[in-house]
Every structure is written in structure tokens, then in C-alpha cells.
Amino acid sequence: MDSSKINIIGAGLAGCEAAWQLAIRGVKVKLFEMKPKKFSPAHKSEKLAELVCSNSLRSNQLQSAVGILKEEMRMAGSLIIEAADKTKVPAGKALAVDREAFSSYITEKITNHPNIELIREEITSISNDNITIIATGPLTSEPLSLAIKKIIGEDYLYFYDAIAPIVLAESINMQIAFKASRYEKGDNKEGDYINCPLTEEEYKRFVTELLKAKKVPLKEFEKAAYFEGCLPIEVMAERGIETLRFGPMKPIGLKDPRTGKTPYAVVQLRMEDQEGTMYNMVGFQTKLTYPEQKRVFRLIPGLENAEFVRLGSIHRNTFVCAPKVIDETLRLKNMPNIFLAGQISGVEGYVESTAMGFIAAVNIWQFINNKIPVIPPKTTAHGALIHHISKANPKTFQPMNVNFGLFKRLDKKLPKKQRAIFYANRAIKDWEEYLKHIK
């Protein structure tokens, strides 16, 4: 492999991580980004690594699979996790960021590195002559989608991901809403979340109107196949009147200070920026029309006068049937100079996508230095993800967040809390050994 011609298509989370990992290892990189010449339906900013859905990177605790993945990335010098840690906002046990500060931090790092050449143009074709990482994410442009489809010889799979609304903080009625974290846990004594409590009557009225609300129609050739971890709020409501009370509107662990009791249901709002001027409606991703979102969501007590700085929307996620087309190094089986990274490679989530950018870059670095790539073991979060996307049954394959079900099984049965600690300790130990091999 010729190390003088490393191309990376897409400057999202995975693309920026891959570019950074190669650059700090002394490899020259050309990073292609089509913005601002062309924007996807969900992107608005010219900056790199733009977060278009939630501003949360989910749990930051080692007792969770994604928390382990983050810790592995910190140990490996991840640019994305460094940026998240630098720009975080209060979010209880989660790692949430000020999305503008987060994107600005990464953009500055990438544009100022001497080994990275940022080229603002759309790529519509792919050549096997150069080493290339395709990291265009879930919103790959139509021309490039067709080019990728042509070279892999397989049809794409599609599903739809919905974006949650963001509310202006000063428009929230704090005479009704209250600040608190579940079970009083979190970084902020006052509480990391704003909570809007609902009585049984208010909840049932909200669900009724939600189900009646108009939705954005899909095109005739499109079929909605939602990712279970990010279902639109109205799709969840269709599963039964009580579904939301056991999902994003669950009141467990919260008490309304006005009554001293647990509300019938709760809508939680998570800080969107470091200044606390905007709040994200947790779990309220939606495909309702804009007028209907305003009408229905203002039925929530505390949000009756809500000003929405961003309304929810729906967009297509694009990914390949990874077990058929890529190997454990993330390169295409039929075109060994082409690597996939990020969500298009068959993972789900910000952190998982970034992790695949890291793995693609490290494997390329090993290839160009005539080394046999070292694959992280399945006992690690990175290894568990790679094993899933490269070894899963192609007939039933779908993107998945990192979870303990993907890790190598334990040799003995342990209580749930002990299992999480064991997984974490084992993963960190084995990840340390992996890092020694790739230095």
C-alpha cells in the first residue's frame, strides 16, 4: 500500500477521527468534505463533525458498554472523545456536549494539523488505485451512494432516524417544570435535567393528540424501518397507551417538588449548550410535521409557550450489509484499498461510528508499515463491535449500538452489577495489551 495517498471521504465523527489518528502517526491525509458546497438534508453548519441528532454521547460510566467504549477511546488518544470531554454540559451519568463548541474544537484541530489537507468538494466516484476510507455517514449523497453500491455489488439497507426538537430555555415555564436528576444523581445539586410533570389526564390527552397528529409523508419507494434504539415518539405511542410511560416519559426516580409525589409521567429536557440557553427534548425524536410538533408538544405542562430553536425531522440512514462486504480490518473484501468507517460500516451511534474511524486508520497504518493488522479481541468494546459487523448473519444483520451482548461471554455466572464491573475490568486490561501492539 502506498502511504503517500491516503484519502478520507467525509469529515464527520469517523472521518475526523480517522484523519487524526493517521496524521499523528506521521501519515499525510487528504480529507474530503462536501460542505459548504453541498449540504445533506440534516446538516446546517460548515464546521466538521457536526452533530445532527442528539447532543448526547450516552452513558459515561464504565458499568455500561458504551462507557467502556469511551474509556478505550480515551486511552487511545481519540480526538472526538477529547473534544467531548472539553465541551461537555451537565447530563447526569451521560456525556453530552455543547454541539457548537464541540464541532468548533474538532474543526480547529483538524485544519491546523500539518499532515491533514482539508478539501471542500463532493466526491462522486471511487477508485481502487488509492487507499481510501469512506466515512460519509448515514446521509451519504446520492451520487456517492450509487458509486459505492456499484463497487460492492450489494444493495444497501435503509432505515430512518428522527431528530428531537430543541427548546429555548427561557421559554420553559419553571413554575410547572422543575430541575432534578433521577434518584437525585448527577453532577449538579439542583439537577441536570428540566422535568415537565404530567397528570394521568394530561398524559392521556397528550398521547391522544400525538396519535392524531399529521406526519411527514414518506415517498412511495421508501419504506420506514426504524432503529429500535431511536424510535419516533409517535411510533412508540402506537404500541399502546402506556408505552411512553415506560419509555422516554417514565417518571421513576423523580418527585415533583410542588406535590412531593412522583408524577404520572414526565418529559425530560437535557441541556443542549454550555450556557444552558437551549434544552433537548429527551427521547422525542419525531417525524411529525412542523406545525403539529408545535401544537402537540405545547400540550406538555411547562412547554405551553415553548419556543423551538430546532424542530424534529426525519432523514435516511444508509449502511451496508457489513458481513457480506467488509472484513475484520474494515476494508472491502473485493477492493482491498477501500475501507469503510462510521455508521455506513454497519454500526449505530456517535461513539460507535467514531470507534470505527479509529480502527480503520490504525489498520491502514499497520498495512502501510508492512505489519499484519492486530484485531482488538472480542473482550473489548471495539473488538465486540468489529466482530458483530464482520461476522453476523448477513440475512438478519442490522446496525447496533455497542452492548454487553456483543462481548465475549463470561466463563461463569455473576450478578448483574458484578457482570458489568467484570466486563469493564477485562476490557480495559485487554485493550491495554492491544494498544501495545499497535504503537
C-alpha positions as CSV (number, residue, x, y, z in Angstrom):
1,M,0.0,0.0,0.0
2,D,1.2,3.5,-0.9
3,S,1.1,5.6,2.2
4,S,1.5,8.9,0.3
5,K,-2.1,8.8,-1.0
6,I,-4.5,8.3,1.9
7,N,-7.9,9.7,1.1
8,I,-10.8,10.0,3.5
9,I,-14.2,10.9,2.2
10,G,-16.4,12.6,4.8
11,A,-15.4,14.8,7.7
12,G,-17.9,13.7,10.3
13,L,-17.0,11.9,13.5
14,A,-15.5,8.8,11.9
15,G,-13.7,10.7,9.2
16,C,-12.2,13.3,11.5
17,E,-11.1,10.5,14.0
18,A,-9.5,8.5,11.2
19,A,-7.7,11.6,9.8
20,W,-6.4,12.5,13.2
21,Q,-5.1,9.0,14.0
22,L,-3.3,8.8,10.7
23,A,-1.9,12.3,11.0
24,I,-0.5,11.9,14.5
25,R,1.3,8.7,13.2
26,G,3.0,10.8,10.5
27,V,0.8,9.9,7.6
28,K,-0.3,12.5,5.1
29,V,-4.1,12.6,4.7
30,K,-6.5,14.2,2.2
31,L,-9.8,14.8,4.0
32,F,-12.7,15.5,1.6
33,E,-15.9,17.3,2.9
34,M,-18.7,18.4,0.6
35,K,-19.9,21.1,2.9
36,P,-20.4,24.0,2.3
37,K,-20.7,23.4,-1.4
38,K,-23.4,20.8,-0.7
39,F,-25.4,20.0,2.4
40,S,-27.3,16.9,3.3
41,P,-31.0,17.3,4.4
42,A,-30.0,17.3,8.1
43,H,-26.7,19.3,8.1
44,K,-26.7,23.0,8.6
45,S,-23.2,24.0,9.7
46,E,-20.0,24.4,7.6
47,K,-18.0,23.0,10.5
48,L,-16.7,19.5,10.7
49,A,-18.0,16.7,13.0
50,E,-21.5,18.3,13.1
51,L,-23.9,16.5,15.4
52,V,-27.3,16.5,13.7
53,C,-29.3,14.3,16.1
54,S,-28.9,14.3,19.9
55,N,-26.1,16.2,21.7
56,S,-25.6,13.2,24.0
57,L,-22.9,10.5,23.5
58,R,-24.8,8.4,26.0
59,S,-23.5,6.9,29.3
60,N,-20.1,7.9,30.6
61,Q,-20.0,5.2,33.2
62,L,-17.7,2.1,33.0
63,Q,-20.6,0.0,34.1
64,S,-22.1,0.4,30.6
65,A,-20.9,-0.9,27.3
66,V,-20.7,2.5,25.7
67,G,-18.9,3.8,28.8
68,I,-16.3,1.2,28.2
69,L,-16.0,2.1,24.6
70,K,-15.4,5.7,25.5
71,E,-12.7,4.8,28.0
72,E,-11.0,2.7,25.4
73,M,-11.0,5.6,23.1
74,R,-9.6,8.0,25.7
75,M,-6.8,5.5,26.3
76,A,-6.1,5.5,22.5
77,G,-6.0,9.3,22.3
78,S,-9.3,9.8,20.5
79,L,-9.8,13.4,19.2
80,I,-13.6,13.1,19.3
81,I,-13.7,12.0,22.9
82,E,-11.1,14.7,23.8
83,A,-13.4,17.2,22.2
84,A,-16.5,15.8,24.1
85,D,-14.7,16.0,27.4
86,K,-13.6,19.6,26.7
87,T,-17.1,20.8,25.7
88,K,-19.4,18.7,27.9
89,V,-22.6,20.0,29.5
90,P,-24.4,18.6,32.6
91,A,-26.3,15.5,31.8
92,G,-26.3,13.2,34.8
93,K,-24.4,10.0,34.0
94,A,-24.3,10.8,30.3
95,L,-21.6,12.6,28.3
96,A,-23.5,15.4,26.5
97,V,-21.8,18.3,24.7
98,D,-22.3,21.8,23.5
99,R,-22.6,20.9,19.9
100,E,-21.3,24.2,18.5
101,A,-18.2,24.2,20.8
102,F,-17.7,20.5,20.1
103,S,-17.7,21.0,16.4
104,S,-15.5,24.1,16.6
105,Y,-12.9,22.3,18.7
106,I,-12.6,19.4,16.2
107,T,-12.6,21.8,13.2
108,E,-9.7,23.8,14.6
109,K,-7.7,20.7,15.4
110,I,-8.1,19.1,12.0
111,T,-7.5,22.3,10.0
112,N,-4.3,23.1,11.9
113,H,-2.6,19.8,11.7
114,P,0.2,19.9,9.1
115,N,-0.5,16.3,7.9
116,I,-4.1,16.9,7.1
117,E,-5.2,18.6,3.9
118,L,-8.9,19.5,4.1
119,I,-10.5,19.7,0.6
120,R,-14.1,21.1,0.4
121,E,-15.6,19.2,-2.5
122,E,-18.1,16.4,-3.2
123,I,-16.7,13.0,-4.2
124,T,-18.9,11.2,-6.6
125,S,-16.7,8.3,-7.7
126,I,-14.3,5.9,-6.1
127,S,-11.0,4.5,-7.4
128,N,-9.2,1.4,-6.0
129,D,-5.9,3.0,-7.1
130,N,-5.5,4.9,-3.8
131,I,-6.1,3.9,-0.2
132,T,-9.4,5.4,0.7
133,I,-11.6,5.5,3.8
134,I,-15.3,6.0,3.1
135,A,-16.7,7.7,6.2
136,T,-19.7,9.6,4.7
137,G,-22.0,8.5,7.4
138,P,-25.8,7.8,7.4
139,L,-26.5,10.7,5.0
140,T,-24.3,9.7,2.1
141,S,-25.1,11.8,-1.0
142,E,-27.0,10.0,-3.8
143,P,-24.1,10.1,-6.4
144,L,-21.6,8.6,-3.9
145,S,-24.2,6.1,-2.8
146,L,-24.6,4.8,-6.3
147,A,-20.8,4.7,-6.7
148,I,-20.5,2.6,-3.5
149,K,-23.3,0.4,-4.5
150,K,-21.6,-0.3,-7.8
151,I,-18.3,-1.3,-6.3
152,I,-19.6,-3.5,-3.5
153,G,-22.1,-5.3,-5.7
154,E,-24.7,-5.4,-3.0
155,D,-27.9,-3.5,-2.3
156,Y,-27.9,-1.0,0.5
157,L,-30.2,-1.4,3.5
158,Y,-32.1,1.7,4.7
159,F,-33.7,2.8,7.9
160,Y,-34.9,6.1,9.1
161,D,-33.6,8.1,12.1
162,A,-35.5,11.0,13.6
163,I,-34.2,14.2,15.3
164,A,-35.6,15.5,18.6
165,P,-36.6,19.2,19.0
166,I,-34.7,21.8,21.0
167,V,-36.4,24.3,23.2
168,L,-35.3,27.8,24.2
169,A,-34.6,27.6,27.9
170,E,-36.2,31.0,28.8
171,S,-39.5,29.8,27.2
172,I,-39.9,26.9,29.6
173,N,-42.4,27.6,32.4
174,M,-40.4,26.8,35.6
175,Q,-43.5,27.5,37.7
176,I,-44.5,24.0,36.5
177,A,-41.3,22.4,35.3
178,F,-38.5,21.5,37.8
179,K,-34.9,20.7,37.8
180,A,-33.8,17.2,39.0
181,S,-31.9,14.1,38.1
182,R,-33.4,10.6,38.6
183,Y,-32.8,9.4,42.2
184,E,-31.0,12.8,42.7
185,K,-28.0,11.5,40.9
186,G,-25.9,13.8,38.7
187,D,-23.2,16.5,38.6
188,N,-25.5,19.4,39.5
189,K,-27.0,19.6,43.0
190,E,-30.0,21.4,41.5
191,G,-30.5,18.6,39.0
192,D,-29.1,18.1,35.5
193,Y,-32.5,17.9,33.7
194,I,-35.6,20.0,33.5
195,N,-38.6,17.9,34.1
196,C,-42.2,18.6,32.9
197,P,-44.6,16.6,35.0
198,L,-48.0,15.3,33.7
199,T,-51.1,14.1,35.5
200,E,-52.9,11.0,34.2
201,E,-55.4,13.2,32.4
202,E,-52.7,15.4,30.9
203,Y,-50.7,12.3,29.8
204,K,-53.7,10.7,28.1
205,R,-54.7,13.9,26.3
206,F,-51.1,14.2,25.0
207,V,-50.9,10.7,23.7
208,T,-54.3,11.1,22.0
209,E,-53.3,14.2,20.2
210,L,-49.9,12.7,19.4
211,L,-51.6,9.8,17.6
212,K,-53.9,12.1,15.7
213,A,-51.1,14.5,14.6
214,K,-50.1,14.8,10.9
215,K,-46.8,13.2,9.9
216,V,-44.3,13.9,7.1
217,P,-45.3,11.5,4.3
218,L,-42.7,9.1,3.0
219,K,-42.0,8.8,-0.7
220,E,-43.7,5.9,-2.4
221,F,-40.5,4.0,-2.9
222,E,-39.4,4.5,0.7
223,K,-40.1,2.0,3.5
224,A,-39.6,3.1,7.1
225,A,-37.6,0.5,9.1
226,Y,-36.7,2.4,12.3
227,F,-33.8,1.6,14.5
228,E,-35.3,0.3,17.8
229,G,-33.0,2.5,19.9
230,C,-34.2,5.7,18.3
231,L,-37.9,5.2,17.5
232,P,-40.0,8.3,16.8
233,I,-42.2,9.3,19.7
234,E,-45.4,8.8,17.8
235,V,-44.3,5.3,16.7
236,M,-43.7,4.3,20.3
237,A,-47.2,5.7,21.2
238,E,-48.8,3.5,18.6
239,R,-47.7,0.4,20.6
240,G,-50.1,1.2,23.4
241,I,-51.3,4.0,25.7
242,E,-48.8,3.1,28.5
243,T,-45.8,2.6,26.2
244,L,-44.4,6.1,26.7
245,R,-44.7,5.9,30.5
246,F,-42.3,3.0,30.4
247,G,-40.1,4.7,27.8
248,P,-39.0,8.3,27.4
249,M,-41.8,9.6,29.7
250,K,-41.1,7.3,32.7
251,P,-41.4,9.2,36.0
252,I,-39.4,6.7,38.1
253,G,-36.9,8.3,40.4
254,L,-38.4,11.8,40.2
255,K,-40.5,13.8,42.6
256,D,-42.5,16.9,41.8
257,P,-41.4,19.5,44.4
258,R,-44.9,21.1,44.3
259,T,-46.6,17.8,45.4
260,G,-43.8,15.8,46.9
261,K,-45.0,12.9,44.8
262,T,-43.9,11.0,41.7
263,P,-45.8,12.4,38.7
264,Y,-47.9,10.1,36.5
265,A,-45.5,10.8,33.6
266,V,-42.5,13.2,32.9
267,V,-40.9,14.8,29.9
268,Q,-37.2,15.4,30.5
269,L,-35.2,18.2,28.9
270,R,-31.4,17.9,28.7
271,M,-29.1,20.9,28.4
272,E,-28.0,21.5,24.8
273,D,-25.3,24.1,25.3
274,Q,-22.8,25.0,28.0
275,E,-24.6,28.3,28.8
276,G,-27.9,26.4,29.4
277,T,-29.9,28.6,26.9
278,M,-31.3,25.6,25.0
279,Y,-32.7,22.2,26.1
280,N,-33.2,19.0,24.1
281,M,-36.4,17.0,24.5
282,V,-35.0,13.6,25.6
283,G,-36.4,10.7,23.5
284,F,-38.7,13.0,21.5
285,Q,-37.3,12.2,18.1
286,T,-40.2,12.6,15.6
287,K,-41.5,12.8,12.1
288,L,-44.5,15.0,12.8
289,T,-45.0,18.0,10.6
290,Y,-43.5,21.2,12.0
291,P,-46.9,22.8,12.8
292,E,-48.1,19.6,14.5
293,Q,-44.9,19.4,16.6
294,K,-45.6,22.9,18.0
295,R,-49.2,22.2,18.6
296,V,-48.8,18.8,20.3
297,F,-45.6,19.4,22.2
298,R,-47.0,22.6,23.7
299,L,-49.7,20.5,25.4
300,I,-46.9,19.3,27.7
301,P,-47.2,21.2,31.0
302,G,-44.3,23.7,31.2
303,L,-43.9,23.9,27.5
304,E,-47.2,25.7,26.7
305,N,-45.3,28.7,25.5
306,A,-42.2,26.8,24.2
307,E,-40.0,28.4,21.6
308,F,-38.4,25.8,19.4
309,V,-34.9,26.7,18.2
310,R,-34.9,23.4,16.2
311,L,-37.9,21.2,15.4
312,G,-37.7,17.4,14.8
313,S,-37.2,15.9,11.4
314,I,-36.6,12.6,9.7
315,H,-33.7,11.5,7.5
316,R,-32.5,8.4,5.8
317,N,-29.7,6.4,7.3
318,T,-27.5,4.5,4.9
319,F,-25.4,1.4,5.7
320,V,-24.0,-1.7,4.0
321,C,-24.7,-5.3,4.9
322,A,-21.3,-5.4,6.5
323,P,-20.8,-9.2,7.0
324,K,-21.0,-9.6,3.2
325,V,-18.8,-6.8,2.1
326,I,-16.1,-6.0,4.7
327,D,-13.5,-8.0,6.7
328,E,-12.3,-7.6,10.3
329,T,-10.0,-4.7,9.2
330,L,-13.0,-2.8,7.8
331,R,-11.7,-3.0,4.2
332,L,-13.9,-4.2,1.3
333,K,-13.4,-7.8,0.5
334,N,-13.4,-7.2,-3.2
335,M,-11.4,-3.9,-3.2
336,P,-8.6,-4.1,-0.5
337,N,-7.6,-0.5,-0.9
338,I,-11.1,0.7,0.2
339,F,-12.1,0.9,3.9
340,L,-15.4,1.8,5.4
341,A,-15.7,3.6,8.7
342,G,-18.5,5.1,10.8
343,Q,-22.2,4.4,10.6
344,I,-22.1,3.4,6.9
345,S,-20.0,0.4,8.0
346,G,-22.9,-1.0,10.0
347,V,-22.7,0.4,13.5
348,E,-25.2,2.6,15.2
349,G,-24.4,5.7,17.3
350,Y,-21.9,8.6,17.5
351,V,-19.4,6.8,19.7
352,E,-19.5,3.5,17.8
353,S,-19.1,5.4,14.4
354,T,-16.1,7.3,15.8
355,A,-14.6,4.0,17.1
356,M,-14.7,2.5,13.6
357,G,-12.9,5.6,12.2
358,F,-10.1,4.8,14.7
359,I,-9.9,1.1,13.8
360,A,-9.8,1.8,10.0
361,A,-7.0,4.3,10.5
362,V,-4.9,2.1,12.7
363,N,-5.3,-0.9,10.3
364,I,-4.2,1.2,7.4
365,W,-1.2,2.4,9.4
366,Q,-0.3,-1.2,10.1
367,F,-0.8,-2.2,6.4
368,I,1.4,0.6,5.0
369,N,4.1,-0.4,7.5
370,N,4.0,-4.0,6.3
371,K,2.6,-5.2,9.6
372,I,-0.2,-7.8,10.0
373,P,-3.1,-5.9,11.4
374,V,-3.9,-6.7,15.1
375,I,-7.6,-7.0,15.6
376,P,-8.8,-6.0,19.1
377,P,-10.2,-9.0,21.0
378,K,-14.0,-9.5,21.4
379,T,-13.5,-8.9,25.1
380,T,-13.0,-5.2,24.3
381,A,-15.8,-2.9,23.2
382,H,-14.0,-2.1,19.9
383,G,-13.5,-5.8,19.2
384,A,-17.1,-6.7,20.1
385,L,-18.3,-4.2,17.5
386,I,-15.9,-5.4,14.8
387,H,-16.9,-8.9,15.4
388,H,-20.6,-8.0,15.1
389,I,-20.3,-6.2,11.8
390,S,-17.9,-8.6,10.2
391,K,-19.3,-12.0,11.5
392,A,-23.0,-11.5,12.0
393,N,-25.6,-13.4,9.9
394,P,-26.0,-11.3,6.7
395,K,-29.7,-12.4,6.5
396,T,-30.5,-10.8,9.8
397,F,-27.9,-8.1,10.1
398,Q,-28.8,-4.6,11.2
399,P,-26.8,-1.7,12.8
400,M,-26.4,-2.0,16.5
401,N,-25.1,0.1,19.4
402,V,-22.4,-1.5,21.5
403,N,-23.8,-3.6,24.2
404,F,-22.7,-6.4,26.6
405,G,-24.5,-9.0,24.4
406,L,-21.8,-8.4,21.8
407,F,-18.9,-9.0,24.2
408,K,-17.3,-12.4,24.6
409,R,-19.3,-14.4,27.1
410,L,-18.3,-14.8,30.7
411,D,-17.0,-18.2,31.9
412,K,-19.2,-18.1,34.9
413,K,-22.5,-16.6,36.0
414,L,-22.3,-13.4,38.0
415,P,-24.9,-11.0,39.5
416,K,-25.8,-8.2,37.1
417,K,-23.8,-5.4,38.9
418,Q,-20.8,-7.7,39.1
419,R,-21.0,-8.6,35.5
420,A,-20.7,-5.0,34.4
421,I,-17.6,-4.5,36.5
422,F,-16.1,-7.7,35.3
423,Y,-16.7,-6.7,31.6
424,A,-15.2,-3.3,32.2
425,N,-12.0,-4.6,34.0
426,R,-11.5,-7.3,31.4
427,A,-12.0,-4.9,28.5
428,I,-9.6,-2.3,29.9
429,K,-6.9,-4.9,30.6
430,D,-7.2,-6.4,27.1
431,W,-7.4,-3.0,25.4
432,E,-4.1,-2.0,27.1
433,E,-2.5,-5.1,25.6
434,Y,-4.0,-4.2,22.2
435,L,-2.6,-0.7,22.3
436,K,0.9,-2.0,23.0
437,H,0.7,-4.0,19.7
438,I,-0.3,-1.0,17.6
439,K,2.2,1.5,18.9
